[in-house]
Amino acid sequence: MTDERFWALIEKARAGGLFRPNSKASADPDRMRKVLKPLGNDEVYDFGRTFYRKVGEMNSWRLWGAGYVIAGGMSDDSFHYFRAWIVGKGKVVFDIAMTDPDALGPHIDDPSVDNEGLGYVAVTLLKERGLDDHPIAGINPDGEPVGEPFDEETVAERFPRLATQFG
């Protein structure tokens, strides 16, 4: 699946079928299901693989530190759900997260920054169709984060804009 197609599907789920360029919402899992349901098995599978690859691309201590400041703490699981939330926000927010996580503040609609359900949509749909192939096979989005780990006591200093917004 091309990146362009992937992000178009995410945007369709974010907007609920109507383009709303100022929406801050992450893609709703129920809407994502409605977007993916009419697609063929191969395209749903490719969407799921692309989703997990995108989540894995963001596996960095730098982004985890930003999420820690936004949410006031972040476990392994909540870091995964934070990255799913970012993917669900679309390409613009994904690119910001990859390049300057401290600039995420204006895109935060809910400081819980969690979209756990989005990661299960393609998997569940394929299972319902009787397919056992799991889109995450061979992809490890949750290995050791890249970069330098943050110190919980000083992490806010690394993200001054987020620290100002989320204290």
HELIX and SHEET records of a PDB file:
HELIX    1   1 ASP A    3  ALA A   15  1                                  13    
HELIX    2   2 PRO A   29  LEU A   36  1                                   8    
HELIX    3   3 ASN A   41  GLU A   57  1                                  17    
HELIX    4   4 TRP A   61  ALA A   71  1                                  11    
HELIX    5   5 ASP A   76  LYS A   89  1                                  14    
HELIX    6   6 LYS A   91  THR A   99  1                                   9    
HELIX    7   7 PRO A  101  ALA A  103  5                                   3    
HELIX    8   8 GLY A  105  HIS A  107  5                                   3    
HELIX    9   9 GLU A  116  TYR A  120  5                                   5    
HELIX   10  10 VAL A  121  GLU A  128  1                                   8    
HELIX   11  11 VAL A  155  ARG A  158  1                                   4    
HELIX   12  12 PRO A  160  PHE A  166  1                                   7    
END                                                                             
